[in-house]
Amino acid sequence: MKMMFNAAVKDIEISGIRKFFNKIQHIDGMISLTIGQPDFPTPTHIKAAAKKAIDQNHTNYTHNAGIPDLRIAISQYMEQKYNLYYQADSEIIVTSGASQAIDTALRTVLSIGQEVILPAPVYPGYTPVIKQCGAIPVFVDTTENEFKLTAEMIEPHITDQTVCLILPYPSNPTGVSLTEAELKDIAELSEKYNLIIIADEIYSELTYDEKHTSMGTLARERTITINGLSKSHSMTGWRIGVLMAPSHIAEQCLKVHQYTVSCASSISQYAALAAYTAGINDAEPMKKEYRRRRAFTEKKLLELGFDVVKPDGAFYFFAGIPSGAASSEQFAIELAEQAKVGVVPGTAFGPEGEGYIRVSYACSEQQLTEAFKRMEQYLT
Ligand SMILES: Cc1ncc(COP(=O)(O)O)c(C=O)c1O
């Protein structure tokens, strides 16, 4: 039987991270440093709020944009944490994870043939959505600039078709973030060329040395801010993200959101209400632990001859493989098969990732220690 499919969907591939994971998952006794989610349980008070919501029968559809009290709590939280000012009733949409916020933002903004600028290597969640919109991703290679995207690097890639810029910081896969001064330059450039900025700040709370600056404080009128609870509150499975934008953008986004999911899960929204009211410091103990693991991982990678750019946030190192390896993929496969340590080949984040691996430290110190012991034996 001949099947007809949307050409853009046929053109999309499953994520390189998933593909690679499928290749190595049969290996017995492997320690995985491939993890893209926190290894801590969701804080107890959040779980209690969800249980209570079930018992109180909060099991219906909510307002499309999210429970009003939750949006008020998000508005206050964002103001307190980042000096961001978004109106609860018209500028905040609660989504099913940051993934759906990204999807909604891109599908609201993009038309066929338009171009979107994004850094490379980059989280693989953007390109497939851009392609489904019939738009064109334009990558700016950051490997020669310690994975930092700057206004100067962006400008030559801007054409008459460019409408949007995606800024994920701190970055997955590199952990590198952007300073206020760097963001200001990008804000000015976006003003000059009338670009919308999609600022994916899902790792904003996992910033270790400097204070995180939100793009929405610098270019409010043209920024769609993406955030959520997946990383900060260890809530990946609850699927709570947040899209924040000035009302003239948010009202367009709400239409797309409404016809995609109606609303985020009601029970998860009640859990989120607890996180955004009583959980403002929930990330602190996790951050403390990540900071220690970051120091340990950096030391070990350097000892083993990897090229390392110290990450500012998230929980990844994007490490340059010591010379001599055939390819990132080959290196990662051999490491998995022979040392029983799983890492993600850099090419899962675009061709610019050739020569690198992504190492996640979202796992216990014990696992990290054992993984590096095995890597050391294998590499030496
Ligand atoms: C940069 C980035 N944005 C968005 C997401 C998706 O987050 P969520 O699980 O909330 O959909 C991820 C998940 O790994 C990510 O790394």
Ligand as a Chemical Component Dictionary entry (heavy atoms), coordinates in Angstrom:
data_LIG
# 
_chem_comp.id                   LIG 
_chem_comp.type                 NON-POLYMER 
_chem_comp.pdbx_formal_charge   0 
_chem_comp.three_letter_code    LIG 
# 
loop_
_chem_comp_atom.comp_id 
_chem_comp_atom.atom_id 
_chem_comp_atom.alt_atom_id 
_chem_comp_atom.type_symbol 
_chem_comp_atom.charge 
_chem_comp_atom.model_Cartn_x 
_chem_comp_atom.model_Cartn_y 
_chem_comp_atom.model_Cartn_z 
_chem_comp_atom.pdbx_ordinal 
LIG C1 C1 C 0 18.095 23.309 25.637 1  
LIG C2 C2 C 0 16.872 22.525 25.936 2  
LIG N1 N1 N 0 15.680 23.078 25.692 3  
LIG C3 C3 C 0 14.554 22.406 25.932 4  
LIG C4 C4 C 0 14.555 21.121 26.431 5  
LIG C5 C5 C 0 13.257 20.408 26.645 6  
LIG O1 O1 O 0 12.819 20.522 27.975 7  
LIG P1 P1 P 0 11.477 19.839 28.471 8  
LIG O2 O2 O 0 11.851 18.503 29.012 9  
LIG O3 O3 O 0 10.943 20.742 29.538 10 
LIG O4 O4 O 0 10.564 19.712 27.320 11 
LIG C6 C6 C 0 15.777 20.500 26.705 12 
LIG C7 C7 C 0 15.813 19.124 27.227 13 
LIG O5 O5 O 0 16.824 18.482 27.335 14 
LIG C8 C8 C 0 16.969 21.219 26.456 15 
LIG O6 O6 O 0 18.161 20.679 26.689 16 
# 
loop_
_chem_comp_bond.comp_id 
_chem_comp_bond.atom_id_1 
_chem_comp_bond.atom_id_2 
_chem_comp_bond.value_order 
_chem_comp_bond.pdbx_ordinal 
LIG C1 C2 SING 1  
LIG C2 N1 SING 2  
LIG C2 C8 DOUB 3  
LIG N1 C3 DOUB 4  
LIG C3 C4 SING 5  
LIG C4 C5 SING 6  
LIG C4 C6 DOUB 7  
LIG C5 O1 SING 8  
LIG O1 P1 SING 9  
LIG P1 O2 DOUB 10 
LIG P1 O3 SING 11 
LIG P1 O4 SING 12 
LIG C6 C7 SING 13 
LIG C6 C8 SING 14 
LIG C7 O5 DOUB 15 
LIG C8 O6 SING 16 
# 
